[in-house]
Amino acid sequence: MLVLITYDVNTEDAAGKKRLRQIAKQCVNYGQRVQCSVFECLLDPGQCKALQAKLCRIMDPQKDSLRFYYLGNRYEKKIEHFGCKSSYLPEDTLIL
């Protein structure tokens, strides 16, 4: 299933900047960054729960926000893209 993960981390102090880097690093391990704090991740239910648990351990619930949007397996019809950054299909091969 495709999961859209968004986060907002308070970076007013060094601890917040560290949390921001840690959350981004975990998200990069599971998906593709599509905007600064937005990732598209193709996950099975177990991976999704594992990533959610990791991110919740990193974040500060008093200062930060984390959102998971579950787009499912037929996500192609639920996403429209406009603008300069080209879109991609998560199931296609990515060449880095």
PyRosetta script that sets phi, psi and omega in degrees:
from pyrosetta import init, pose_from_sequence

init()
pose = pose_from_sequence("MLVLITYDVNTEDAAGKKRLRQIAKQCVNYGQRVQCSVFECLLDPGQCKALQAKLCRIMDPQKDSLRFYYLGNRYEKKIEHFGCKSSYLPEDTLIL")
pose.set_psi(1, 148.7)
pose.set_omega(1, 177.2)
pose.set_phi(2, -89.5)
pose.set_psi(2, 129.6)
pose.set_omega(2, 179.7)
pose.set_phi(3, -122.2)
pose.set_psi(3, 128.6)
pose.set_omega(3, 175.6)
pose.set_phi(4, -96.5)
pose.set_psi(4, 122.3)
pose.set_omega(4, -178.8)
pose.set_phi(5, -113.9)
pose.set_psi(5, 127.2)
pose.set_omega(5, 177.4)
pose.set_phi(6, -125.8)
pose.set_psi(6, 149.5)
pose.set_omega(6, 178.8)
pose.set_phi(7, -148.1)
pose.set_psi(7, 154.2)
pose.set_omega(7, 175.7)
pose.set_phi(8, -136.1)
pose.set_psi(8, 113.1)
pose.set_omega(8, -176.4)
pose.set_phi(9, -113.2)
pose.set_psi(9, 131.0)
pose.set_omega(9, 177.2)
pose.set_phi(10, -71.5)
pose.set_psi(10, 116.9)
pose.set_omega(10, -176.3)
pose.set_phi(11, -111.6)
pose.set_psi(11, 31.5)
pose.set_omega(11, 179.2)
pose.set_phi(12, -71.5)
pose.set_psi(12, -19.2)
pose.set_omega(12, 179.0)
pose.set_phi(13, -130.9)
pose.set_psi(13, 173.0)
pose.set_omega(13, -177.9)
pose.set_phi(14, -62.4)
pose.set_psi(14, -35.7)
pose.set_omega(14, 179.5)
pose.set_phi(15, -64.1)
pose.set_psi(15, -38.2)
pose.set_omega(15, 178.1)
pose.set_phi(16, -66.7)
pose.set_psi(16, -40.7)
pose.set_omega(16, 177.8)
pose.set_phi(17, -63.5)
pose.set_psi(17, -36.7)
pose.set_omega(17, 178.0)
pose.set_phi(18, -67.1)
pose.set_psi(18, -43.7)
pose.set_omega(18, 178.3)
pose.set_phi(19, -60.6)
pose.set_psi(19, -41.8)
pose.set_omega(19, 179.3)
pose.set_phi(20, -58.9)
pose.set_psi(20, -47.3)
pose.set_omega(20, 178.9)
pose.set_phi(21, -62.6)
pose.set_psi(21, -41.6)
pose.set_omega(21, -178.2)
pose.set_phi(22, -66.8)
pose.set_psi(22, -41.6)
pose.set_omega(22, 179.2)
pose.set_phi(23, -65.8)
pose.set_psi(23, -45.3)
pose.set_omega(23, 179.1)
pose.set_phi(24, -60.9)
pose.set_psi(24, -41.4)
pose.set_omega(24, -179.8)
pose.set_phi(25, -62.1)
pose.set_psi(25, -43.1)
pose.set_omega(25, 178.3)
pose.set_phi(26, -64.5)
pose.set_psi(26, -42.0)
pose.set_omega(26, -179.3)
pose.set_phi(27, -66.0)
pose.set_psi(27, -38.3)
pose.set_omega(27, 177.6)
pose.set_phi(28, -61.4)
pose.set_psi(28, -33.1)
pose.set_omega(28, 179.4)
pose.set_phi(29, -67.5)
pose.set_psi(29, -19.8)
pose.set_omega(29, -175.0)
pose.set_phi(30, -115.0)
pose.set_psi(30, -16.3)
pose.set_omega(30, -174.5)
pose.set_phi(31, -160.1)
pose.set_psi(31, -162.7)
pose.set_omega(31, -175.3)
pose.set_phi(32, -113.7)
pose.set_psi(32, 129.3)
pose.set_omega(32, 175.4)
pose.set_phi(33, -72.3)
pose.set_psi(33, 127.5)
pose.set_omega(33, 177.6)
pose.set_phi(34, -112.2)
pose.set_psi(34, -19.4)
pose.set_omega(34, 170.5)
pose.set_phi(35, -150.6)
pose.set_psi(35, 175.7)
pose.set_omega(35, -171.6)
pose.set_phi(36, -49.0)
pose.set_psi(36, -50.5)
pose.set_omega(36, -178.2)
pose.set_phi(37, -121.6)
pose.set_psi(37, 36.0)
pose.set_omega(37, -178.1)
pose.set_phi(38, -134.0)
pose.set_psi(38, 128.5)
pose.set_omega(38, 180.0)
pose.set_phi(39, -127.1)
pose.set_psi(39, 141.5)
pose.set_omega(39, 169.9)
pose.set_phi(40, -103.8)
pose.set_psi(40, 123.1)
pose.set_omega(40, -176.3)
pose.set_phi(41, -126.5)
pose.set_psi(41, 126.7)
pose.set_omega(41, 175.0)
pose.set_phi(42, -92.1)
pose.set_psi(42, 106.7)
pose.set_omega(42, -170.4)
pose.set_phi(43, -130.1)
pose.set_psi(43, 151.6)
pose.set_omega(43, 167.3)
pose.set_phi(44, -90.7)
pose.set_psi(44, 167.6)
pose.set_omega(44, -176.4)
pose.set_phi(45, -55.6)
pose.set_psi(45, -38.4)
pose.set_omega(45, 179.5)
pose.set_phi(46, -66.2)
pose.set_psi(46, -44.1)
pose.set_omega(46, 177.9)
pose.set_phi(47, -62.7)
pose.set_psi(47, -39.3)
pose.set_omega(47, -178.8)
pose.set_phi(48, -63.0)
pose.set_psi(48, -46.7)
pose.set_omega(48, 179.1)
pose.set_phi(49, -64.4)
pose.set_psi(49, -39.1)
pose.set_omega(49, 179.5)
pose.set_phi(50, -64.6)
pose.set_psi(50, -45.5)
pose.set_omega(50, 179.6)
pose.set_phi(51, -65.5)
pose.set_psi(51, -42.1)
pose.set_omega(51, 178.3)
pose.set_phi(52, -58.7)
pose.set_psi(52, -43.6)
pose.set_omega(52, 179.4)
pose.set_phi(53, -64.3)
pose.set_psi(53, -42.7)
pose.set_omega(53, 178.8)
pose.set_phi(54, -61.0)
pose.set_psi(54, -46.8)
pose.set_omega(54, -177.7)
pose.set_phi(55, -67.3)
pose.set_psi(55, -37.2)
pose.set_omega(55, 178.8)
pose.set_phi(56, -67.8)
pose.set_psi(56, -29.7)
pose.set_omega(56, 175.5)
pose.set_phi(57, -71.2)
pose.set_psi(57, -31.3)
pose.set_omega(57, -177.9)
pose.set_phi(58, -79.3)
pose.set_psi(58, -43.2)
pose.set_omega(58, -173.3)
pose.set_phi(59, -69.1)
pose.set_psi(59, 158.6)
pose.set_omega(59, 172.8)
pose.set_phi(60, -104.4)
pose.set_psi(60, 107.5)
pose.set_omega(60, -174.9)
pose.set_phi(61, -63.7)
pose.set_psi(61, -14.9)
pose.set_omega(61, 177.3)
pose.set_phi(62, -83.3)
pose.set_psi(62, -19.6)
pose.set_omega(62, -174.4)
pose.set_phi(63, -124.0)
pose.set_psi(63, -23.5)
pose.set_omega(63, -170.9)
pose.set_phi(64, -115.3)
pose.set_psi(64, 163.8)
pose.set_omega(64, 178.4)
pose.set_phi(65, -132.5)
pose.set_psi(65, 139.8)
pose.set_omega(65, -179.5)
pose.set_phi(66, -137.3)
pose.set_psi(66, 130.9)
pose.set_omega(66, -179.4)
pose.set_phi(67, -130.2)
pose.set_psi(67, 138.9)
pose.set_omega(67, 174.6)
pose.set_phi(68, -117.8)
pose.set_psi(68, 124.7)
pose.set_omega(68, 175.9)
pose.set_phi(69, -112.4)
pose.set_psi(69, 120.2)
pose.set_omega(69, -175.8)
pose.set_phi(70, -94.6)
pose.set_psi(70, 104.9)
pose.set_omega(70, -176.9)
pose.set_phi(71, -91.2)
pose.set_psi(71, -11.4)
pose.set_omega(71, 174.7)
pose.set_phi(72, 80.9)
pose.set_psi(72, -164.1)
pose.set_omega(72, -176.3)
pose.set_phi(73, -90.3)
pose.set_psi(73, -18.6)
pose.set_omega(73, 178.6)
pose.set_phi(74, -107.1)
pose.set_psi(74, 50.2)
pose.set_omega(74, -174.2)
pose.set_phi(75, -72.3)
pose.set_psi(75, -20.7)
pose.set_omega(75, -174.7)
pose.set_phi(76, -56.1)
pose.set_psi(76, -36.8)
pose.set_omega(76, -177.6)
pose.set_phi(77, -84.6)
pose.set_psi(77, -4.3)
pose.set_omega(77, -177.8)
pose.set_phi(78, -102.3)
pose.set_psi(78, -3.4)
pose.set_omega(78, -175.9)
pose.set_phi(79, -119.6)
pose.set_psi(79, 128.5)
pose.set_omega(79, 170.9)
pose.set_phi(80, -121.9)
pose.set_psi(80, 136.8)
pose.set_omega(80, -178.4)
pose.set_phi(81, -123.6)
pose.set_psi(81, 134.5)
pose.set_omega(81, 176.2)
pose.set_phi(82, -133.1)
pose.set_psi(82, 143.6)
pose.set_omega(82, 174.6)
pose.set_phi(83, 116.2)
pose.set_psi(83, -169.5)
pose.set_omega(83, -166.3)
pose.set_phi(84, -76.7)
pose.set_psi(84, -32.2)
pose.set_omega(84, -177.7)
pose.set_phi(85, -79.2)
pose.set_psi(85, 127.8)
pose.set_omega(85, -178.5)
pose.set_phi(86, -69.6)
pose.set_psi(86, 147.9)
pose.set_omega(86, 178.1)
pose.set_phi(87, -83.8)
pose.set_psi(87, 168.0)
pose.set_omega(87, 179.2)
pose.set_phi(88, -146.7)
pose.set_psi(88, 162.8)
pose.set_omega(88, 173.6)
pose.set_phi(89, -103.9)
pose.set_psi(89, 122.4)
pose.set_omega(89, -176.8)
pose.set_phi(90, -58.0)
pose.set_psi(90, -25.8)
pose.set_omega(90, -178.2)
pose.set_phi(91, -84.1)
pose.set_psi(91, -13.6)
pose.set_omega(91, 178.4)
pose.set_phi(92, -76.2)
pose.set_psi(92, 162.2)
pose.set_omega(92, 177.5)
pose.set_phi(93, -73.2)
pose.set_psi(93, 132.3)
pose.set_omega(93, 175.7)
pose.set_phi(94, -104.4)
pose.set_psi(94, 128.4)
pose.set_omega(94, 177.1)
pose.set_phi(95, -104.5)
pose.set_psi(95, 122.6)
pose.set_omega(95, -177.6)
pose.set_phi(96, -103.3)
pose.dump_pdb("model.pdb")
